[in-house]
């Protein structure tokens, strides 16, 4: 698959990115990473914050590429999966991991408390912290007008 195939399938639509859009998503991701690092939060809370940082970074890359996922179009799933098309195939394994985290975050948010263990939150937080500079570097290299 590719983003062009997603567009052909109407899974995404074209949009015009702005510096403000990208900056806002990066700022949310940075805030959530800082909050997820605070002592005293539950593992589920830390996990959810780290996941949302990942989602915002993936969304920033998709938005910078000129696309959005339409409302009701499995937004979180598509935004996370788009990472392997935006930042590149070297992120395929992490994309799969982030998608598993998406399902875990959904379950802990809507179905059952206490699903995520401290190690789960730590692992996702570390992965999210690696994604932040990678996303910024990609933006600087491929879309310098948006950062």
Secondary structure, 3 states (H helix, E strand, C coil): CCHHHHHHCCCCEECCCCHHHHHHHHHHHHHHHHHHCCCCCCHHHHHHHHHHHHHHHHHHHHHHCCEECCCCCCHHHHHHHCHHHHCCHHHHHHHHHHHHHHHHHHHHHHCCCCCCCHHHHHHHHHHHHHHHHHHHHHHHHHCHHHC
